[in-house]
Amino acid sequence: MGSKLMLSVTSRELFIGLMSGTSLDGVDAALVEFTAPIPTLIESTYLPFPAALRAELHALQAPAPNELDRAARAANELARLYADASLALLGQAGIPPAAIRACGCHGQTIRHRPDAGYTLQIGNPALLAERTGMCVIADFRSRDVAAGGQGAPLVPAFHAAAFGAKGKHRVIANIGGIANLSDLPPSGAVTGFDTGPGNVFLDMWIQRHLGEAHDSNGAWAHSGTVLAEVLAAMLAEPYFARRPPKSFGRDLFNTAWLEKFPLQPAAPRDVQATLAELSARSIAAGVDRYCAQADELYVCGGGAHNLDLLERLRRNLPGCRIDTTAALGIEPDWVEAIAFAWLAKQTLDGRPANLPAVTGASGERVLGAIYPAQPVP
């Protein structure tokens, strides 16, 4: 009986995708089967970051004393958390690690400087492979950067594979801490780029003033009034006017950037409303300028649950249908984790996964570093 079960499981194309993004909230883990144009989500789980790890990852976004040792220790802690999430996921599904072809792990970005020729995601994939007994594929961005690209965003290639449709001009808006767009026109090249802040300032501001991790449904922002002059000053940030390819990390949009603006003595809820409008306007501007005449915008990531942000997008993009990726068959919380399972599959299959039109790389590249499976004793 057991051998028959193992045979039926191992004959399937099963991958795990792990994602911890710029929101710094925790680890999304997705067990994915590839049998159809849209991959099937078999099981999912989420593990929040312990408070101390979250604080350390925030601190590592900027230069500080002893950061090499601290980053290495944080990478080990992340690997243990990634392993816990992966093994919990397999336990929920009743599937052994040996049945997984590979685990694609994005790692945690602590520096993203393609202008200086590097990007750095930590997570110690070797330790993750040792603790799970699975093949692990990580470091997806570096090869694209080495080829002259931005190394980000990487998800447009997956969005095109999963969500593209003939006769439809779709845009996928991935709104995590950072927001990025994937333009999926009915003909021509797929493009994509980071538009600006997604949830990063909304989470930061509500945590500072109300002690909440996020603005549930955008209710606090909805209760405020946009500060027009402050918003105009924020939108004057040169990044917004830069043409794609373009990407960034917390190196740009961080506490220091926010504190450049006159936020006192305004009511904190009005600042929250202004930050929500900043996210919506910068996303909408990206659609207007570079995804001309898009028919549909589908949102994934944490921003898909922010009803106030979705309403602001509708006001800024009249005539464009706005929904979440659930309408296309994939729940918005799991799109990115599924994307990294897909990227791992591309690596093992020897297929390129970057889009030079998106990143600016000199050509297509097979991405990722492979850490082969070694069964756990």
C-alpha positions as CSV (number, residue, x, y, z in Angstrom):
1,M,0.0,0.0,0.0
2,G,2.8,2.4,1.0
3,S,4.8,1.7,-2.1
4,K,1.8,2.3,-4.4
5,L,1.2,5.7,-2.7
6,M,4.8,6.7,-3.1
7,L,4.7,5.7,-6.8
8,S,1.6,7.8,-7.4
9,V,3.1,10.8,-5.6
10,T,6.5,10.7,-7.2
11,S,5.1,10.5,-10.7
12,R,3.6,13.9,-10.2
13,E,5.3,17.3,-10.9
14,L,5.3,18.6,-7.3
15,F,7.2,21.7,-6.2
16,I,7.3,24.0,-3.2
17,G,7.5,27.8,-3.5
18,L,8.7,29.9,-0.5
19,M,8.3,33.6,-0.4
20,S,9.0,36.2,2.3
21,G,8.6,39.7,0.8
22,T,9.3,43.3,1.6
23,S,6.3,43.5,4.0
24,L,8.6,41.5,6.4
25,D,5.6,39.7,7.9
26,G,6.4,36.0,7.5
27,V,6.8,33.1,5.1
28,D,4.3,32.0,2.5
29,A,4.7,28.3,1.5
30,A,2.8,26.7,-1.4
31,L,2.8,23.1,-2.5
32,V,2.2,23.2,-6.3
33,E,1.4,20.6,-9.0
34,F,2.2,21.4,-12.6
35,T,-0.3,19.6,-14.9
36,A,-2.1,22.4,-16.6
37,P,-1.6,25.9,-18.0
38,I,-2.5,27.2,-14.6
39,P,-0.6,25.4,-11.8
40,T,-2.7,23.7,-9.1
41,L,-2.2,24.8,-5.5
42,I,-2.3,21.6,-3.5
43,E,-1.7,23.0,0.0
44,S,-0.5,26.2,1.6
45,T,0.7,27.5,4.9
46,Y,2.0,30.7,6.5
47,L,4.5,31.2,9.4
48,P,4.9,34.7,10.9
49,F,8.3,36.0,11.6
50,P,9.2,36.0,15.3
51,A,9.3,39.6,16.5
52,A,13.1,39.6,17.0
53,L,13.8,38.3,13.5
54,R,11.5,40.9,12.0
55,A,13.2,43.6,13.9
56,E,16.6,42.4,12.7
57,L,15.6,42.1,9.1
58,H,14.3,45.7,9.3
59,A,17.6,46.8,10.8
60,L,19.7,45.0,8.1
61,Q,18.0,47.1,5.4
62,A,20.6,49.8,6.2
63,P,24.4,49.7,6.9
64,A,25.2,49.1,10.5
65,P,28.0,47.7,12.7
66,N,28.8,44.0,12.5
67,E,26.2,43.5,9.7
68,L,28.0,40.6,8.0
69,D,27.8,38.5,11.1
70,R,24.3,39.6,11.8
71,A,23.1,38.9,8.3
72,A,24.6,35.4,8.3
73,R,22.9,34.6,11.6
74,A,19.6,36.0,10.3
75,A,20.0,33.9,7.2
76,N,20.4,30.8,9.4
77,E,17.3,31.7,11.3
78,L,15.4,32.3,8.1
79,A,16.5,28.9,6.7
80,R,15.2,27.2,9.9
81,L,11.8,29.0,9.5
82,Y,11.7,28.1,5.8
83,A,12.3,24.5,6.7
84,D,9.6,24.5,9.3
85,A,7.1,26.0,6.9
86,S,8.1,23.4,4.2
87,L,7.8,20.4,6.5
88,A,4.5,21.7,8.0
89,L,3.2,22.0,4.5
90,L,4.2,18.5,3.6
91,G,2.7,17.2,6.8
92,Q,-0.6,18.9,6.0
93,A,-0.6,17.3,2.6
94,G,0.6,13.8,3.7
95,I,3.5,14.0,1.2
96,P,7.1,13.0,1.9
97,P,10.0,15.4,1.0
98,A,11.3,12.8,-1.4
99,A,8.3,13.4,-3.6
100,I,9.1,17.0,-4.2
101,R,11.1,17.7,-7.3
102,A,12.5,21.0,-5.9
103,C,11.8,23.9,-3.5
104,G,12.1,27.4,-4.9
105,C,13.1,29.9,-2.2
106,H,13.2,33.6,-2.9
107,G,15.0,34.4,0.3
108,Q,14.8,37.8,2.0
109,T,16.0,40.8,0.2
110,I,18.2,43.0,2.4
111,R,19.9,45.0,-0.5
112,H,18.9,45.5,-4.0
113,R,21.4,47.6,-5.9
114,P,21.4,46.6,-9.6
115,D,22.9,50.1,-10.3
116,A,26.0,48.8,-8.4
117,G,25.9,45.4,-10.0
118,Y,24.4,43.3,-7.2
119,T,21.3,42.1,-5.3
120,L,21.4,40.3,-2.0
121,Q,18.8,37.8,-0.7
122,I,19.6,35.9,2.4
123,G,18.2,32.6,3.7
124,N,21.0,30.0,3.6
125,P,19.6,27.6,1.0
126,A,22.3,25.0,1.8
127,L,21.0,24.8,5.4
128,L,17.4,24.6,4.1
129,A,18.3,21.7,1.9
130,E,20.0,19.9,4.8
131,R,17.1,20.4,7.1
132,T,14.4,19.2,4.6
133,G,16.2,16.7,2.4
134,M,14.8,18.5,-0.6
135,C,16.5,20.0,-3.6
136,V,16.5,23.8,-3.1
137,I,16.8,26.4,-5.8
138,A,17.6,30.0,-4.7
139,D,19.4,33.2,-5.7
140,F,17.1,33.7,-8.7
141,R,18.0,37.4,-9.3
142,S,21.8,37.4,-9.5
143,R,22.2,35.9,-13.0
144,D,19.9,38.5,-14.5
145,V,21.9,41.3,-12.7
146,A,25.1,39.8,-14.0
147,A,23.7,40.0,-17.5
148,G,23.1,43.7,-17.1
149,G,19.5,43.5,-15.8
150,Q,17.6,44.8,-12.8
151,G,17.1,41.3,-11.4
152,A,13.5,42.3,-10.7
153,P,10.7,42.0,-11.0
154,L,10.9,38.3,-11.8
155,V,7.1,37.5,-11.6
156,P,6.0,38.9,-15.0
157,A,7.2,35.7,-16.8
158,F,5.1,33.6,-14.4
159,H,2.2,36.0,-14.7
160,A,2.3,35.7,-18.5
161,A,2.3,31.9,-18.3
162,A,-0.5,31.7,-15.7
163,F,-2.7,34.7,-16.6
164,G,-2.1,35.6,-20.2
165,A,-5.1,35.3,-22.5
166,K,-5.7,35.9,-26.2
167,G,-7.7,38.9,-27.0
168,K,-7.4,40.4,-23.5
169,H,-5.1,43.2,-22.4
170,R,-4.5,42.3,-18.8
171,V,-2.3,43.9,-16.2
172,I,-1.3,42.0,-13.0
173,A,-0.6,44.3,-10.0
174,N,1.4,42.6,-7.3
175,I,1.0,44.8,-4.2
176,G,3.2,43.7,-1.4
177,G,5.5,46.0,0.5
178,I,6.6,47.1,-3.0
179,A,4.1,47.2,-5.9
180,N,4.9,46.0,-9.4
181,L,3.1,45.6,-12.6
182,S,3.1,42.9,-15.3
183,D,1.7,44.1,-18.6
184,L,0.2,41.2,-20.6
185,P,-0.9,42.6,-23.9
186,P,-2.8,40.5,-26.4
187,S,0.2,40.8,-28.8
188,G,3.7,42.0,-28.4
189,A,6.2,41.8,-25.6
190,V,5.3,41.2,-21.9
191,T,6.7,44.0,-19.8
192,G,6.8,44.8,-16.1
193,F,8.4,47.0,-13.5
194,D,8.2,48.2,-9.9
195,T,5.9,51.2,-9.6
196,G,6.7,52.3,-6.0
197,P,5.4,51.7,-2.5
198,G,2.7,49.2,-2.1
199,N,1.9,48.5,1.6
200,V,5.3,49.4,3.0
201,F,4.4,52.9,4.3
202,L,0.8,51.9,5.2
203,D,2.1,49.1,7.4
204,M,4.9,51.3,8.9
205,W,2.6,54.2,9.7
206,I,-0.2,52.3,11.3
207,Q,2.2,50.3,13.4
208,R,3.8,53.5,14.6
209,H,0.6,55.1,15.6
210,L,-1.9,52.3,16.4
211,G,0.4,49.4,17.1
212,E,-1.3,47.3,14.3
213,A,0.6,45.2,11.8
214,H,-1.6,46.4,8.9
215,D,-4.6,48.6,8.1
216,S,-7.4,46.0,7.9
217,N,-9.5,46.6,4.8
218,G,-7.8,50.0,4.6
219,A,-10.4,51.3,7.1
220,W,-8.0,53.8,8.8
221,A,-6.9,55.3,5.5
222,H,-10.5,55.5,4.4
223,S,-11.3,57.6,7.5
224,G,-8.7,60.2,6.6
225,T,-8.4,63.0,4.1
226,V,-5.6,63.2,1.6
227,L,-3.0,66.0,2.2
228,A,-2.8,67.3,-1.3
229,E,0.4,69.3,-0.9
230,V,2.2,66.4,0.8
231,L,1.0,64.0,-1.9
232,A,2.3,66.3,-4.6
233,A,5.7,66.5,-3.0
234,M,5.9,62.7,-2.6
235,L,4.9,62.2,-6.3
236,A,7.8,64.5,-7.3
237,E,10.2,61.7,-6.3
238,P,12.4,61.1,-9.4
239,Y,11.8,57.3,-9.3
240,F,8.2,57.8,-10.4
241,A,9.2,59.6,-13.6
242,R,12.0,57.1,-14.5
243,R,11.2,54.9,-17.5
244,P,11.3,51.1,-17.2
245,P,13.2,48.8,-16.7
246,K,13.3,49.9,-13.1
247,S,13.1,48.2,-9.7
248,F,14.1,49.1,-6.1
249,G,14.1,47.8,-2.6
250,R,13.8,49.4,0.9
251,D,17.1,51.1,0.0
252,L,14.9,53.9,-1.5
253,F,11.4,53.9,0.0
254,N,12.2,53.6,3.7
255,T,11.7,55.6,7.0
256,A,14.3,58.2,6.0
257,W,12.4,58.9,2.7
258,L,9.1,59.3,4.5
259,E,10.6,61.6,7.1
260,K,11.6,64.1,4.4
261,F,8.0,65.3,4.2
262,P,6.1,67.6,6.5
263,L,3.8,65.1,8.2
264,Q,3.4,67.1,11.4
265,P,1.0,68.4,12.8
266,A,-1.3,66.6,10.4
267,A,-3.7,64.0,11.9
268,P,-2.1,60.5,11.6
269,R,-5.2,59.2,9.8
270,D,-4.8,61.9,7.1
271,V,-1.2,60.8,6.6
272,Q,-2.4,57.2,6.2
273,A,-5.0,58.4,3.6
274,T,-2.2,60.3,1.8
275,L,0.1,57.2,1.8
276,A,-2.7,55.0,0.4
277,E,-3.3,57.6,-2.4
278,L,0.4,57.6,-3.1
279,S,0.3,53.8,-3.7
280,A,-2.8,54.0,-5.8
281,R,-1.6,57.0,-7.9
282,S,1.8,55.5,-8.6
283,I,0.3,52.2,-9.6
284,A,-2.3,53.9,-11.8
285,A,0.3,56.1,-13.4
286,G,2.3,53.1,-14.3
287,V,-0.7,51.5,-16.0
288,D,-1.6,54.8,-17.9
289,R,2.0,55.4,-19.1
290,Y,3.3,51.9,-19.9
291,C,0.3,49.6,-20.2
292,A,-1.8,51.7,-22.5
293,Q,-5.5,50.8,-23.0
294,A,-5.4,47.9,-20.6
295,D,-8.8,46.3,-20.2
296,E,-8.3,44.6,-16.9
297,L,-6.2,44.9,-13.8
298,Y,-6.0,42.0,-11.4
299,V,-4.4,42.4,-8.0
300,C,-2.5,39.9,-5.9
301,G,-0.4,40.2,-2.8
302,G,-1.5,41.6,0.6
303,G,-2.9,44.7,-1.2
304,A,-5.7,42.6,-2.6
305,H,-7.3,42.6,0.8
306,N,-7.2,46.4,1.2
307,L,-10.6,47.5,0.1
308,D,-9.8,51.2,0.4
309,L,-6.7,50.8,-1.9
310,L,-8.8,48.9,-4.5
311,E,-11.4,51.6,-4.5
312,R,-8.7,54.2,-5.0
313,L,-7.4,52.2,-7.9
314,R,-10.9,52.2,-9.4
315,R,-11.1,56.0,-9.1
316,N,-7.7,56.5,-10.7
317,L,-8.3,53.9,-13.5
318,P,-11.9,54.5,-14.7
319,G,-12.9,52.2,-17.4
320,C,-10.5,49.5,-16.4
321,R,-12.0,46.4,-14.7
322,I,-10.3,45.9,-11.4
323,D,-10.5,42.6,-9.5
324,T,-8.2,40.2,-7.7
325,T,-6.4,37.1,-9.2
326,A,-9.0,34.9,-7.5
327,A,-11.2,35.7,-10.5
328,L,-8.5,34.0,-12.7
329,G,-8.2,30.9,-10.6
330,I,-5.3,31.7,-8.1
331,E,-5.9,33.2,-4.7
332,P,-4.0,36.5,-4.4
333,D,-2.2,35.5,-1.2
334,W,-0.4,32.6,-2.9
335,V,0.6,34.0,-6.3
336,E,4.1,34.9,-5.4
337,A,4.9,31.6,-3.6
338,I,3.5,29.7,-6.6
339,A,5.7,31.9,-8.9
340,F,8.8,30.7,-7.1
341,A,7.7,27.1,-7.5
342,W,7.4,27.8,-11.2
343,L,10.8,29.5,-11.3
344,A,12.3,26.4,-9.7
345,K,10.7,24.2,-12.3
346,Q,12.1,26.5,-15.1
347,T,15.6,26.1,-13.5
348,L,15.5,22.3,-13.4
349,D,14.0,22.2,-16.9
350,G,16.9,24.4,-18.2
351,R,14.5,27.1,-19.4
352,P,15.0,30.8,-19.2
353,A,12.8,32.6,-16.6
354,N,13.8,36.3,-17.0
355,L,12.3,38.6,-19.5
356,P,14.9,41.0,-20.9
357,A,12.1,43.5,-21.8
358,V,11.2,43.6,-18.1
359,T,14.6,43.6,-16.5
360,G,16.9,45.1,-19.1
361,A,19.2,42.1,-19.2
362,S,21.2,41.5,-22.4
363,G,19.3,38.3,-23.0
364,E,17.3,35.4,-21.6
365,R,18.9,33.4,-18.8
366,V,18.3,30.3,-16.8
367,L,18.0,31.6,-13.3
368,G,18.8,30.1,-9.9
369,A,21.5,28.2,-8.0
370,I,20.8,24.5,-7.3
371,Y,21.4,22.8,-3.9
372,P,20.8,19.1,-4.6
373,A,18.7,16.9,-2.4
374,Q,20.4,14.9,0.4
375,P,17.9,12.7,2.2
376,V,17.7,13.5,5.9
377,P,19.0,10.5,7.9
